Amino acid sequence: MIRAPSVRYSVDPRDVPAEKAARRLHLTMADFERKLTELHARGFPRPDPTTGMYDLKAIDAWMDSRSGLTGPQPARDSRDVALSRIANL
């Protein structure tokens, strides 16, 4: 009898099916499907066109940007920056 090789280590997939992408947002699959058009309009990552899988890192980056943790920062008035620096002298 030929045995299949054992797995030496587990692999955490980066690309996941829609069900796991929905779960990442704490949504049921039905809620995810209902909200997907609005999510895409807000920049939510689309699935890979070949595999149909969603990139977890892209989802996390989108959530970080949405929450203001990363991404473009609002422009600051140069006068306020200069006055702040002078005050710290």
N, C-alpha and C positions, 0 to 999 in steps of 0.2 A: 504494500500500500504506500503510495506517494503522499507525503504530507506537504501542505502549503507552508511556505516560509513564515515564521513568526514575525510579528511587528517588533522592531527593536526600540522604537520610540514613537510616541504619539505626535501627530501633526495638528496644530490648530489652524484650520483653514482661514484664509483671509477673505476669500470669496464665498458667499453663502447664498442659499436660495431665498426667495422672497419671504417665506415663512419666518426665517431667522432675522431678516432685515426688519420685518414687522415687529418681531419680538424685541429687537434692539431699541425700537421706539416705544416699547411697551403698548403695542397695539395688537388687536386680534387681526387675523388675516383679512377678515371682512372689512374691518375699519381701515386697514392699510390700503386695500383696493379702492375703497370709497374716497380716501383722501389723497391718493397717489397723484392725481392731476394737480391738485393744489400744492402738494409737496414739491413736485417737479417745477411748478411755476416759481417756487421759492428757492430753487437751486438744489433740491435734493438730488443726489447722484442717481443717474440712470443705470440700469443693469448692463453688463457686458453684452454686446450685440451677438456674440457667438455662443456664449455659455448661458446667458440669461441670469447669471449670478450677480449679486451686489457686493461691492468692495466695502468691508467693514471699516477700513481705515478712512475711506472717503466719506462714509456715513458719520464717523466720529469727527472728522475735520469739519463737515457741514454743521454738526451740532455745536462744535466749539465756536465756529464763526457766527452761527445764529445767536449764540449766547453772549457774544462779545469777548470770548476768551482768546480768540486769535483773529487774524484778518485785519482789514483796514481799520485804522484808528481814525476817529474824527479829527479833522484839521483843527489846529490850535492857532489862536490869534498870536502873531509874533510879538505884539506889544505886551500881551499877558505873559508870554514866556520871558521876555526881557525884564519886565518888572519883577517877576518871580526870582530870576537870577540875581538881580540887584538886591532884592530883599534878603537873599541868602548870603550876601557878602559880609 
